[in-house]
Every structure is written in C-alpha cells, then in structure tokens.
Amino acid sequence: MSWIREEELKLSWIENLAIKVIKQGPIPRHVAFIMDGNRRWASKLNIKRSEGHKVGFEKLSEALQWCLEVGIQEVTVYAFSIENFKRSQEEVDTLMSLAREKFAKLLEEKEKLREKGIKIRVIGNLDMLPKDVQKTLAEAMLLTKDNNRSILNVAFAYTSRDEITNSIKTIMQGYEDNELLPEDLTDTLIDKCLYTSECSDVDLLVRTSGENRFSDFLLWQIPSTVFYFTEALWPDFTLWNLLAAVFYYQRCHVHKKSLKQHFSKTRTALSKSSRLEKFLTSLEDKRYAKLVEMSKFV
Amino acid sequence: MESVLLKVIWYLVHLIVNLFETIYYFGLEFRENFHNFITNITKDKPSSTKESELQLIESSVQDLEKIPKHIIVILNINNEKDVDLSQLTNLIYWSMNSGVNFISFYDYKGIVKHQLASSLHHIISKKLNISDNENIVWGPNYLKGSNSDGVKFPHRNGYRRHIVINLYSSDDGYGKFNELLTDELYKKATNFGDDETLNSRNITIDKVDRKLSKLFGNIPDPELAIYFGNITCTAGVLPWHIRLTEFIQIAYKQHHLSLDKYLRVLHKYARCEQRFGK
C-alpha cells in the first residue's frame, strides 16, 4: 500500500457531480484530520489492533486523493501524539514500524512525488523518536522540500503544548544569545517559531469517531478554524463524509472570515526589524541543518 | 451553461439545508414549549419555580459519574444586544447548584468582559437571593486592577457551594503569553530570577503551565465548553487550556436556553470517555 495511488480515482457519476457542485463554493485551503477510531474499528470487527492501524493508513492515502480532487491544497494529519508513548510497548512498536515501513516506501516513490509536486513535512518533537525513524522522516522531508503543489503535514510525536513550549524555548535561546531584544518577544513571535511556522492557516479540522475535543492538537493555530466532527470511525470515513465536512465549512464561512479578520487585527504586531528577520532566517537554517544531520544517521 | 447549472444546484442545496435546519430547531423549541405547557396545567398545585428547579437539578445530577469543575461558555455575539444577561445568570445559578465550581464566559470581542461586566453583576445580585449571592466569587479579571494572586474565597462556615465567575476575551488567549514573556524577561533583567525563571535550558511544559496558571488566577482547565448556534469553533478561547475540553452545543439561540437543555449537556459530558492518549 503506497502513499500515492497509481490508479485513477474511480468515482460514480453522483460522486463526480457532488464534487463539481461543492467546488462552486469556497473550498478550504488547508484541512487537518484527527484520524480517530482505528482501534475501535478493529475491535468492532474482532481483528488485531495493528490491522486497524494498517487499514487506517490505507484510508489516509485514499482521503488524500479525495482532498486533491476537491481542491484542498494542504492536509495535516495527527498520526502520533506524544501521549501515545504511554500505550503498551507492543502497540508503540507496531506504530513505529508502520512509520518506518511507510516512510521507506515513500522514499521509493521519489519520482511520483516530484511529478505530482507533493511536499511532506513532519511536525513534532522528532528527538523523542528512535534514531532510525528520525532518519527516514528527515530523508522524506529533504527529498520533497522543493515540491509545492500540494502539502502533507504529518504530526508525529506531537502535542500542541510541547510545540508551544518548544517555541518559547527557541525565543528564550535567541534572547540569551543576544539575537533578540526584549521588545521582539511577543506572542506573535511564538507563531513564527512553531513546528508549523511554514504551514498555512488551518481552515477546517475534521475529527472522526464522534469525539468533540482537540486532544492537544494545533491549539495555537485554530482560532478561526471550523471544527467538524463525525460519528464515522476513521477506517469507515468516506468521500461523502469529506464532502459533508466541506459543506459545513461553507455554511460557517462568513463567521470564519470575521474571526480571521478579528485576529489579524488584534494580535500583537511583529516588529519589522532586520534583527528579527535575521533571527528567523537563522532558525530556518538551523532546522534545515538538523534535518540533514538526522538523515546521515547510520 | 454547465457552470451556471452547477452554481444553481449549489445555492439550492445550501438553501434547502438552511431551511431544514430552521424547521428542525423550530420543531425542537415547539416540542419543549408544548411539553412544558402540558406539565404546567396538569400539575395539582403550582410550586415555586426556584424550588422545583433545585429539585430537578438535584435528582438529575446525583447519578452522574462526573461533573465538570470548570465550564466555559463561548458566546458568538457581535454587540451588546446579542447578550441575554438573565440567561447567563441562569447558567451561573444552575452550575452553582450542580456542583460546578468555575464558570467562565468568553466572547472573542470581549463584549461581556469590557461592556457588560457591571450589568451582569447587577442582574445577578438582583435575581439571586442573598445566600446565593454570597457564594459567588468574581475572578481576578473582573474589574481591572483587582488582586492578581488568584481567587480568594470568602470565609465561610461549614459546607457551602461556591462558584467563581471569570470573563474572557481573545486578549486573554494570546495576550497572556505576552505577559508571561515580559514577566520572565523582567525577572532575568533585574536578577529577581530564581530556579523557576524560564530560560532555554530549564523550560518544561509543566513550568509554562504553572506560570500561566498563576497569571490566570489558578483556575483549573475547563473540562467542558458550551456554545450556542451551529458553528463549532474555538474562536481563540484560551489556547493553552482547552486540550482536553469537550465542546458541546447547548442551544441554537441564547433565548432557547432552558434547564432541560443544560442538564442534557451535563449528561452528555458525563458519558464522554477520555483516554489520555492511551
């Protein structure tokens, strides 16, 4: 099972029509998914949990294809939370080897990725992962860094509180190294140092399996995001669920726009200094250098 | 030609769904009002409403597995006229008697916080009786410049229920991080710093949590966020504090709010199972 599906998406006439109709309205640029329910799905069918995770991954590649079809340019998925390390060793190992396998597979699909212009970003505290997993993730990111037609962000070893804390740490470091002055240290600078600093704003967040909480996912980034939850378990997620989510987004669009305006007006303005620019560029360089180093692990 | 047709279908589908939604909510209200009407005329003797409310709360709360300690109410409002202060007072009264200790009101523009705080205060003291009023504690952000060391509970004898009220706007979400950074810089610069002062080597999630908690007057994270209308959105409500918060719709409009709806939300919340990543 690969990330990019070879075969053309086979849709019935009614599905095609529905996609054409929904494209008449505003389409979210960036959609995030909390892919909840793999384990519940497996226990419902009386099969192993690891099977549930595998089917969940297949669903992801299917959903990515639907997103492209609908015109969604950026997708973020919550693949593995830092809290998930608390699960049984066996399950954590299964998830890690699934990641190893899938990202290794990704590296083989280099040409296809370039052809389709797909960029992969992994957001999260990569230091918490085994070195060989780090290596594969870093390689995948470096390999696709110049693609820009569609973007997939995979949240791995991620929680929002960890991300915010890490961002404050980065800022403190900048201050201690005299790269920043006190007036540079604002909440808006926290945005710029998050793992997601290069991502666009999340327009729509979809959570499956009927839960209506965020579980420490992208808390900082979602003040104007429309939150859609569906009862469907992730492996049962269909194109119609996605279309329902986009339809709901369209219904909330006016409210969403006024929220976005409010926040762009009221958030602290970033000081426009060459000092700040220099700091952010050097941060980018440091992060890049770290990826290169990770990818060299033998 | 085709694109015009598609556009027409798009408009029609949205129109139909809007229409159905209106009918649906209208039907719900009608059913509830009709039900109340029947129960009222079939009752032998009319009891005082406050008393029957209290009885209803007590009987439906006692078998709940969990009650949220802190409820945050997200109001989707554009101006003062959109706020029904007596409904907010009801929410406070019901929460207080259900065993909720903290209730916060959030609207991103800060209309309640900046323009209606004293009116709310006034209405509460008028609508609730003296002993209820004694149990209400205004959080540190009511009336700027009041104490910042956290909530002080009034001295009381024996067991009494109390509830802390806080009012928030979007400034409290991100703005508090500004305050946090400024505080830490000040401590660093003036050598007032100690082991707790943040630096790039000692920073942890727990430390940030403790510092923010102090800035927020030691309120616990809200376990339940209730909202009106059909749009689920954080609207920027306290980004650090809502990681485990359940978001549940309470009513379509503020004036539709009723005790039944409130209790239904508490029941729904009590059924939510949290796995904490496991």
Interface residues (C-beta under 8 A of the other chain):
Chain A: K20 V21 I22 K23 Q24 G25 S81 I82 E83 N84 F85 K86 R87 T159 S160 R161 D162 I164 T165 I168 K169 T170 I171 M172 Q173 Y175 E176 P182 L185 T186 D187 T188 I190 E211 N212 R213 F214 S215 D216 L219 W220 I222 P223 S224 T225 V226 F227 Y228 F229 F247 Q250 R251 C252 H255 K256 L259 H262 F263 T266 R267 T268
Chain B: S3 L6 K7 I9 W10 V13 H14 V17 N18 N76 Y108 K109 S170 D171 G173 Y174 G175 F177 N178 L181 T182 E184 L185 A189 L198 N199 S200 I203 T204 I205 V208 D209 N230 I231 T232 C233 T234 A235 G236 P239 W240 I242 R243 L244 T245 E246 F247 I248 C272 Q274 F276 G277 K278
